[in-house]
Amino acid sequence: MPVYTYTTLDDPSANNNTQAFGINASGQIVGQYIDANNHTHGFLYSNGTYTTLDDPSASATGGTVALGINDLGQIVGSYGDASGVHGFLYNNGSYTTLNDPFATTNTTAFGINDAGQIVGFYSNGSGNHGFLYDPNSGISPPYFNIANPGTQDSFARGINAAEQIVGIYQTASGIHGFLLRGLEYITLDDPLAIGNTVALGMNDTGQIVGHFNNGLHGFLYSNGTYTTLDDPLGTNGTIAAGINASGQIVGQYKDANNHTHGFLLTITPNPPPPTGTTADMILRHASDGKYEIYDIGNNAILSGNFLGQVGTDWQFVGLGGFNGTDTTDMLLRSATTGGFEVYDISNNNITNAAFLGAIGQEWQLMG
C-alpha cells in the first residue's frame, strides 16, 4: 500500500497547541501556536527551525495566525486588534494589512499563489463572503467577491497557479466544499461525510485537501478519488489543511489528551508489480469501500497494496483495459444513481478517474 509517513510538528514555544496550515514547494510550513499565556502566534518552519511571526499591529490578545505560503516565501494570514480581525501579507520582512472594503469586522487571508493573488473571506452585516485580492488586475482596490450563487456564507481558502480556487459554502443542508474553475463552481462532498465537507487547500496539479465530518477526518481528493487521512496519533480527529506540488500535506490532529499538534504527511506510491506477476486480484471491503490489489503469479500472491477508498454506494462492475496498455482498470457503478466511473490502474496505483455517465437502474450490465 502507499506508505503514509506522518511527522509531528510542535513549535517549541507552544503550550500543547500547534497547527500547520500551509506548505510550499521548498517544504516551508506556516501555521500557528498558542503559548503558555494563551496568546496566539504565527510560525514559519524552515529547514528544521521555527520562527515566530507576530504582526506588529496585532494586540497581545488578538494574536497572529499564518495561514498560507507560496513558493516565493510570501506569507498570508490574519491578526487581531481592538477593532477586529485583519488580513496581512508578509513579504521580505514587511507586513502589509489587507482589509476588504466591504468588511466591517473581519478580513482573513488564507491562501496565496506565486502571482501574488490572495484569497480569503470578510465579514459584514450580511454574513461571510469569499474574496480574491488580485494586485495584477489594474483595479483599485483589487478585491473581488467569491460567492457561489444561491448559497449562504462563503469562504475562499486556497488558490493555485491556474487561478483555481477552493473553499467552502453553506446551505440549509450543511457545509460543502467547492472548486471554482473559471466561472464554474463544482461542489466537493466526500462520500463518507455526514453533513459537512470542508476544502482547505489545493496545489498546482489540482489535488485538494480538507476534512469531513463523520467523526473528524482529513481527506485528499486526487484524480476524482477521495482518500481518508487519519494521523495514527489523532485519536480525536485529523484535519488536512495544505498541500504542495510534491503532494506533501500539512494539517493538525488532536491526541487522546485533546492536545493539538501539527503534522507533515509524505505519501510514497505503491511499488510496481514484482517479477513473475501474471494476474491481479482486486478486493473491496464492504463496510468502508476500501480497495486492495493483489499481484498473483504461479498460483501465489506475490504482493498486496492498498489502492484507495471509494464510497460504499459504488459497486464493483469489472476489470478491463480502458486506458492504453493498462489491463487492470476498474469500472464501478453507483447503486443509487446508475452512474459509471472508471479508475485507471497502472503499476498498482490509481492514476486517473473519469465519470462515464449515468444509466437508469433498470438497465443491468451484461458484459
PAVEXSE-649318 format. One record per residue (C-alpha): residue number from 1; residue in three letters; chain; x, y, z. Coordinates in Angstrom, 3 decimals. Example, Ala and Ser with C-alpha at 12.3 -4.5 7.8 and 13.67 -1.06 7.14 Angstrom:
BEGIN
1, ALA, A, 12.300, -4.500, 7.800
2, SER, A, 13.670, -1.060, 7.140
END
This chain:
BEGIN
1, MET, A, 0.000, 0.000, 0.000
2, PRO, A, 1.146, 3.594, -0.359
3, VAL, A, 3.386, 4.439, 2.567
4, TYR, A, 1.909, 7.239, 4.687
5, THR, A, 4.608, 8.839, 6.832
6, TYR, A, 3.314, 11.300, 9.444
7, THR, A, 5.756, 13.620, 11.210
8, THR, A, 4.515, 15.593, 14.226
9, LEU, A, 5.159, 19.349, 14.277
10, ASP, A, 5.256, 21.077, 17.670
11, ASP, A, 6.548, 24.627, 17.956
12, PRO, A, 8.928, 24.650, 20.961
13, SER, A, 7.146, 27.737, 22.354
14, ALA, A, 3.718, 26.090, 22.166
15, ASN, A, 1.664, 25.003, 25.143
16, ASN, A, 0.035, 21.857, 23.723
17, ASN, A, -1.387, 23.622, 20.650
18, THR, A, 0.382, 23.769, 17.274
19, GLN, A, -1.482, 23.859, 13.957
20, ALA, A, 0.033, 23.714, 10.452
21, PHE, A, -1.901, 25.316, 7.585
22, GLY, A, 0.303, 25.769, 4.517
23, ILE, A, 3.364, 24.306, 2.778
24, ASN, A, 5.283, 25.415, -0.318
25, ALA, A, 7.477, 23.629, -2.858
26, SER, A, 10.570, 24.086, -0.671
27, GLY, A, 8.865, 22.367, 2.256
28, GLN, A, 8.494, 25.580, 4.258
29, ILE, A, 5.472, 25.310, 6.565
30, VAL, A, 3.353, 28.015, 8.186
31, GLY, A, 0.821, 27.820, 10.980
32, GLN, A, 0.050, 28.977, 14.482
33, TYR, A, 0.790, 28.047, 18.068
34, ILE, A, -0.670, 29.078, 21.422
35, ASP, A, 1.775, 29.859, 24.219
36, ALA, A, 1.543, 29.407, 27.993
37, ASN, A, -0.194, 32.799, 28.317
38, ASN, A, -2.884, 31.684, 25.849
39, HIS, A, -1.593, 34.127, 23.216
40, THR, A, -1.627, 33.104, 19.549
41, HIS, A, 1.417, 33.476, 17.295
42, GLY, A, 2.140, 32.568, 13.710
43, PHE, A, 5.172, 30.489, 12.815
44, LEU, A, 7.362, 29.633, 9.855
45, TYR, A, 9.064, 26.235, 9.939
46, SER, A, 12.009, 26.089, 7.539
47, ASN, A, 14.994, 23.733, 7.465
48, GLY, A, 14.230, 22.441, 10.944
49, THR, A, 13.889, 25.882, 12.548
50, TYR, A, 10.732, 27.544, 13.916
51, THR, A, 10.497, 31.332, 13.506
52, THR, A, 7.715, 33.225, 15.288
53, LEU, A, 5.600, 35.583, 13.167
54, ASP, A, 3.863, 38.431, 15.007
55, ASP, A, 2.259, 41.233, 13.017
56, PRO, A, 3.378, 44.481, 14.725
57, SER, A, -0.204, 45.785, 14.569
58, ALA, A, -1.577, 42.799, 16.496
59, SER, A, -2.621, 43.105, 20.114
60, ALA, A, -1.424, 40.507, 22.615
61, THR, A, -4.906, 39.046, 22.942
62, GLY, A, -5.711, 39.359, 19.229
63, GLY, A, -2.674, 37.406, 18.112
64, THR, A, -1.296, 36.459, 14.702
65, VAL, A, -2.055, 33.410, 12.538
66, ALA, A, -0.026, 32.421, 9.439
67, LEU, A, -2.299, 30.553, 7.026
68, GLY, A, -0.675, 30.306, 3.608
69, ILE, A, 2.714, 30.469, 1.886
70, ASN, A, 3.712, 30.490, -1.783
71, ASP, A, 6.883, 29.270, -3.471
72, LEU, A, 8.416, 32.763, -3.193
73, GLY, A, 8.112, 32.643, 0.588
74, GLN, A, 5.331, 35.235, 0.760
75, ILE, A, 3.025, 34.522, 3.703
76, VAL, A, -0.603, 35.475, 4.334
77, GLY, A, -2.777, 35.224, 7.417
78, SER, A, -4.614, 37.364, 9.931
79, TYR, A, -4.076, 39.334, 13.112
80, GLY, A, -6.413, 40.771, 15.725
81, ASP, A, -6.544, 44.184, 17.361
82, ALA, A, -9.120, 46.263, 19.225
83, SER, A, -11.110, 46.916, 16.033
84, GLY, A, -11.401, 43.313, 14.854
85, VAL, A, -9.528, 40.881, 12.610
86, HIS, A, -7.423, 41.943, 9.618
87, GLY, A, -5.601, 40.064, 6.900
88, PHE, A, -1.912, 40.511, 6.242
89, LEU, A, 0.732, 39.854, 3.604
90, TYR, A, 4.260, 39.223, 4.889
91, ASN, A, 6.917, 39.787, 2.235
92, ASN, A, 10.654, 40.310, 2.668
93, GLY, A, 10.300, 41.131, 6.346
94, SER, A, 7.430, 43.626, 5.951
95, TYR, A, 3.776, 43.250, 6.945
96, THR, A, 1.025, 44.797, 4.782
97, THR, A, -2.512, 44.931, 6.176
98, LEU, A, -5.341, 43.614, 3.974
99, ASN, A, -8.880, 44.887, 4.601
100, ASP, A, -11.649, 44.131, 2.128
101, PRO, A, -13.510, 47.424, 1.519
102, PHE, A, -16.848, 45.738, 2.290
103, ALA, A, -15.649, 44.255, 5.594
104, THR, A, -16.875, 45.650, 8.890
105, THR, A, -15.365, 43.285, 11.459
106, ASN, A, -13.165, 40.660, 9.812
107, THR, A, -10.835, 40.152, 6.853
108, THR, A, -8.797, 36.934, 6.809
109, ALA, A, -6.306, 35.939, 4.088
110, PHE, A, -5.988, 32.165, 3.677
111, GLY, A, -4.050, 31.406, 0.507
112, ILE, A, -1.603, 32.960, -1.973
113, ASN, A, -0.208, 31.765, -5.310
114, ASP, A, 3.084, 32.688, -6.947
115, ALA, A, 1.423, 35.526, -8.894
116, GLY, A, 0.571, 37.207, -5.589
117, GLN, A, -3.165, 36.559, -5.886
118, ILE, A, -4.689, 36.127, -2.433
119, VAL, A, -7.954, 34.515, -1.335
120, GLY, A, -9.820, 34.674, 1.945
121, PHE, A, -13.053, 35.930, 3.423
122, TYR, A, -14.527, 39.028, 5.009
123, SER, A, -17.466, 39.598, 7.339
124, ASN, A, -20.134, 42.285, 7.469
125, GLY, A, -23.770, 42.619, 8.435
126, SER, A, -24.927, 40.262, 5.681
127, GLY, A, -22.615, 37.392, 6.630
128, ASN, A, -19.298, 35.938, 5.487
129, HIS, A, -18.080, 36.323, 1.915
130, GLY, A, -15.134, 34.936, -0.012
131, PHE, A, -12.786, 37.312, -1.795
132, LEU, A, -9.986, 37.340, -4.347
133, TYR, A, -7.305, 40.008, -3.999
134, ASP, A, -5.606, 40.428, -7.384
135, PRO, A, -2.796, 43.017, -7.379
136, ASN, A, -2.318, 42.460, -11.121
137, SER, A, -5.897, 43.393, -12.069
138, GLY, A, -5.283, 47.098, -12.602
139, ILE, A, -8.319, 47.841, -10.423
140, SER, A, -8.124, 49.723, -7.126
141, PRO, A, -8.829, 48.381, -4.618
142, PRO, A, -8.256, 44.969, -6.249
143, TYR, A, -10.839, 42.953, -4.270
144, PHE, A, -13.384, 40.680, -5.978
145, ASN, A, -16.232, 38.720, -4.377
146, ILE, A, -16.199, 34.912, -4.463
147, ALA, A, -19.720, 33.620, -3.812
148, ASN, A, -21.470, 30.541, -5.169
149, PRO, A, -24.919, 31.772, -6.316
150, GLY, A, -27.819, 30.674, -4.141
151, THR, A, -25.679, 29.846, -1.123
152, GLN, A, -25.228, 31.426, 2.272
153, ASP, A, -21.791, 32.105, 3.779
154, SER, A, -18.743, 31.544, 1.543
155, PHE, A, -15.050, 31.213, 2.394
156, ALA, A, -12.252, 31.070, -0.218
157, ARG, A, -9.406, 29.013, 1.224
158, GLY, A, -6.813, 28.247, -1.457
159, ILE, A, -5.666, 29.308, -4.948
160, ASN, A, -3.202, 27.683, -7.344
161, ALA, A, -1.178, 28.826, -10.359
162, ALA, A, -4.117, 28.210, -12.713
163, GLU, A, -6.237, 30.600, -10.596
164, GLN, A, -8.437, 27.710, -9.490
165, ILE, A, -9.927, 28.433, -6.071
166, VAL, A, -11.145, 26.054, -3.375
167, GLY, A, -13.215, 26.844, -0.333
168, ILE, A, -16.499, 26.193, 1.400
169, TYR, A, -20.063, 27.427, 1.248
170, GLN, A, -23.062, 26.894, 3.472
171, THR, A, -26.632, 25.958, 2.599
172, ALA, A, -29.579, 24.654, 4.582
173, SER, A, -28.188, 21.129, 4.095
174, GLY, A, -24.832, 21.911, 5.684
175, ILE, A, -21.313, 22.929, 4.704
176, HIS, A, -19.882, 21.865, 1.355
177, GLY, A, -16.506, 22.242, -0.295
178, PHE, A, -16.220, 23.887, -3.681
179, LEU, A, -13.788, 24.191, -6.557
180, LEU, A, -14.096, 27.363, -8.652
181, ARG, A, -12.688, 26.710, -12.120
182, GLY, A, -13.179, 29.679, -14.408
183, LEU, A, -16.825, 30.590, -13.884
184, GLU, A, -17.868, 27.057, -12.875
185, TYR, A, -18.496, 26.098, -9.248
186, ILE, A, -18.030, 22.386, -8.572
187, THR, A, -19.330, 21.031, -5.266
188, LEU, A, -16.984, 18.786, -3.283
189, ASP, A, -18.662, 16.331, -0.897
190, ASP, A, -16.637, 13.454, 0.490
191, PRO, A, -18.801, 10.322, 0.037
192, LEU, A, -18.115, 9.321, 3.655
193, ALA, A, -19.169, 12.694, 5.068
194, ILE, A, -22.185, 13.136, 7.312
195, GLY, A, -23.203, 16.769, 6.941
196, ASN, A, -20.024, 18.728, 6.261
197, THR, A, -17.130, 18.644, 3.800
198, VAL, A, -14.522, 21.418, 4.126
199, ALA, A, -11.975, 22.044, 1.333
200, LEU, A, -8.944, 23.906, 2.685
201, GLY, A, -6.048, 23.734, 0.235
202, MET, A, -5.028, 22.896, -3.329
203, ASN, A, -1.760, 22.519, -5.217
204, ASP, A, -0.820, 23.375, -8.796
205, THR, A, -1.690, 19.855, -10.024
206, GLY, A, -5.261, 20.213, -8.742
207, GLN, A, -5.033, 17.932, -5.709
208, ILE, A, -7.292, 19.155, -2.897
209, VAL, A, -7.165, 18.562, 0.854
210, GLY, A, -9.567, 19.263, 3.685
211, HIS, A, -11.668, 17.442, 6.244
212, PHE, A, -15.130, 15.938, 6.613
213, ASN, A, -17.476, 15.156, 9.468
214, ASN, A, -18.159, 11.547, 10.385
215, GLY, A, -16.048, 11.914, 13.401
216, LEU, A, -13.347, 14.275, 12.105
217, HIS, A, -11.147, 13.019, 9.272
218, GLY, A, -8.839, 14.610, 6.738
219, PHE, A, -9.147, 13.857, 3.049
220, LEU, A, -7.123, 14.032, -0.150
221, TYR, A, -9.070, 14.465, -3.398
222, SER, A, -6.944, 13.461, -6.384
223, ASN, A, -7.937, 12.359, -9.900
224, GLY, A, -11.570, 12.007, -8.868
225, THR, A, -10.845, 9.856, -5.816
226, TYR, A, -11.264, 10.740, -2.129
227, THR, A, -8.740, 9.196, 0.254
228, THR, A, -9.290, 9.463, 4.009
229, LEU, A, -6.321, 10.774, 6.012
230, ASP, A, -6.052, 9.944, 9.715
231, ASP, A, -2.872, 10.639, 11.655
232, PRO, A, -2.301, 7.477, 13.743
233, LEU, A, -1.946, 9.689, 16.844
234, GLY, A, -5.121, 11.626, 16.043
235, THR, A, -7.446, 9.903, 18.482
236, ASN, A, -9.800, 12.888, 18.468
237, GLY, A, -9.606, 13.933, 14.845
238, THR, A, -7.405, 14.874, 11.886
239, ILE, A, -7.579, 17.929, 9.595
240, ALA, A, -5.611, 18.206, 6.326
241, ALA, A, -5.061, 21.898, 5.562
242, GLY, A, -2.389, 22.388, 2.884
243, ILE, A, -0.625, 20.534, 0.069
244, ASN, A, 2.354, 21.387, -2.128
245, ALA, A, 3.196, 20.363, -5.693
246, SER, A, 5.060, 17.260, -4.462
247, GLY, A, 1.960, 16.029, -2.659
248, GLN, A, 3.287, 16.726, 0.849
249, ILE, A, 0.366, 17.521, 3.161
250, VAL, A, 0.223, 19.511, 6.390
251, GLY, A, -2.508, 19.857, 8.977
252, GLN, A, -3.262, 19.112, 12.591
253, TYR, A, -4.547, 16.348, 14.814
254, LYS, A, -5.907, 16.034, 18.351
255, ASP, A, -4.412, 13.348, 20.542
256, ALA, A, -6.010, 11.320, 23.336
257, ASN, A, -5.474, 14.227, 25.759
258, ASN, A, -7.159, 16.704, 23.378
259, HIS, A, -3.813, 18.400, 22.731
260, THR, A, -3.412, 19.756, 19.200
261, HIS, A, -0.308, 19.034, 17.117
262, GLY, A, 0.682, 19.908, 13.583
263, PHE, A, 1.743, 17.198, 11.153
264, LEU, A, 3.573, 16.729, 7.877
265, LEU, A, 2.429, 13.798, 5.736
266, THR, A, 4.557, 12.339, 2.949
267, ILE, A, 2.951, 9.691, 0.721
268, THR, A, 5.117, 7.232, -1.206
269, PRO, A, 3.413, 5.410, -4.138
270, ASN, A, 2.923, 1.654, -4.226
271, PRO, A, 5.791, -0.327, -5.771
272, PRO, A, 5.158, -1.845, -9.230
273, PRO, A, 4.122, -5.498, -9.544
274, PRO, A, 7.023, -7.865, -8.794
275, THR, A, 8.636, -10.005, -11.468
276, GLY, A, 6.531, -13.054, -12.231
277, THR, A, 3.149, -11.333, -11.880
278, THR, A, 0.690, -12.757, -14.397
279, ALA, A, -2.649, -11.606, -12.977
280, ASP, A, -4.195, -9.201, -10.490
281, MET, A, -6.957, -9.663, -7.956
282, ILE, A, -8.878, -6.680, -6.559
283, LEU, A, -10.797, -6.914, -3.282
284, ARG, A, -13.293, -4.483, -1.764
285, HIS, A, -14.005, -4.005, 1.948
286, ALA, A, -17.800, -3.861, 2.225
287, SER, A, -18.114, -1.595, 5.273
288, ASP, A, -15.944, 1.320, 4.119
289, GLY, A, -15.350, 0.903, 0.362
290, LYS, A, -11.571, 0.384, 0.598
291, TYR, A, -9.916, -1.424, -2.321
292, GLU, A, -6.760, -3.545, -2.348
293, ILE, A, -4.908, -5.049, -5.307
294, TYR, A, -3.054, -8.361, -5.113
295, ASP, A, -0.388, -9.365, -7.652
296, ILE, A, -0.553, -13.083, -8.481
297, GLY, A, 1.990, -15.338, -10.180
298, ASN, A, 2.486, -19.106, -10.302
299, ASN, A, -0.591, -19.690, -8.109
300, ALA, A, 0.740, -17.477, -5.314
301, ILE, A, 0.100, -13.942, -4.037
302, LEU, A, 3.337, -12.055, -4.655
303, SER, A, 2.349, -8.704, -3.130
304, GLY, A, -0.637, -6.743, -1.875
305, ASN, A, -1.246, -2.999, -1.983
306, PHE, A, -3.926, -0.546, -0.882
307, LEU, A, -5.458, 1.250, -3.879
308, GLY, A, -7.792, 3.755, -2.259
309, GLN, A, -11.208, 4.319, -0.765
310, VAL, A, -14.447, 4.850, -2.687
311, GLY, A, -17.888, 5.492, -1.220
312, THR, A, -19.805, 2.356, -0.275
313, ASP, A, -22.524, 3.353, -2.760
314, TRP, A, -20.160, 2.467, -5.638
315, GLN, A, -20.336, -1.211, -6.587
316, PHE, A, -17.673, -3.171, -8.463
317, VAL, A, -18.596, -3.952, -12.096
318, GLY, A, -15.491, -5.374, -13.718
319, LEU, A, -11.891, -5.051, -14.878
320, GLY, A, -10.520, -4.248, -18.308
321, GLY, A, -8.022, -2.310, -20.374
322, PHE, A, -9.816, 1.028, -20.632
323, ASN, A, -6.736, 3.261, -20.993
324, GLY, A, -3.813, 2.426, -23.281
325, THR, A, -1.855, -0.614, -22.173
326, ASP, A, -3.452, -0.824, -18.712
327, THR, A, -5.036, -4.246, -18.179
328, THR, A, -6.473, -3.938, -14.682
329, ASP, A, -8.513, -0.739, -14.929
330, MET, A, -11.611, -0.894, -12.736
331, LEU, A, -15.223, 0.001, -13.554
332, LEU, A, -17.641, 0.923, -10.740
333, ARG, A, -21.339, 1.808, -10.720
334, SER, A, -23.369, 3.866, -8.249
335, ALA, A, -26.148, 1.813, -6.683
336, THR, A, -28.342, 4.910, -6.271
337, THR, A, -27.787, 6.955, -9.457
338, GLY, A, -26.698, 4.348, -12.003
339, GLY, A, -23.577, 6.409, -12.718
340, PHE, A, -20.465, 4.675, -14.055
341, GLU, A, -16.906, 5.606, -13.029
342, VAL, A, -13.695, 4.196, -14.475
343, TYR, A, -10.447, 4.085, -12.492
344, ASP, A, -7.199, 3.750, -14.442
345, ILE, A, -4.735, 1.495, -12.622
346, SER, A, -1.061, 1.327, -13.543
347, ASN, A, 1.778, -0.271, -11.567
348, ASN, A, -0.511, -0.913, -8.579
349, ASN, A, -1.640, 2.731, -8.326
350, ILE, A, -4.828, 4.529, -9.330
351, THR, A, -3.531, 7.096, -11.817
352, ASN, A, -6.774, 8.689, -13.021
353, ALA, A, -10.545, 8.510, -12.765
354, ALA, A, -13.346, 9.602, -15.073
355, PHE, A, -17.136, 9.698, -14.839
356, LEU, A, -18.659, 7.941, -17.854
357, GLY, A, -22.305, 8.890, -17.345
358, ALA, A, -25.477, 7.605, -15.679
359, ILE, A, -27.902, 4.992, -16.977
360, GLY, A, -31.251, 4.132, -15.413
361, GLN, A, -31.161, 1.440, -12.754
362, GLU, A, -33.490, -0.761, -14.788
363, TRP, A, -30.594, -1.284, -17.215
364, GLN, A, -28.301, -4.009, -15.932
365, LEU, A, -24.764, -4.531, -17.233
366, MET, A, -24.379, -7.809, -19.123
367, GLY, A, -20.854, -7.578, -20.465
END
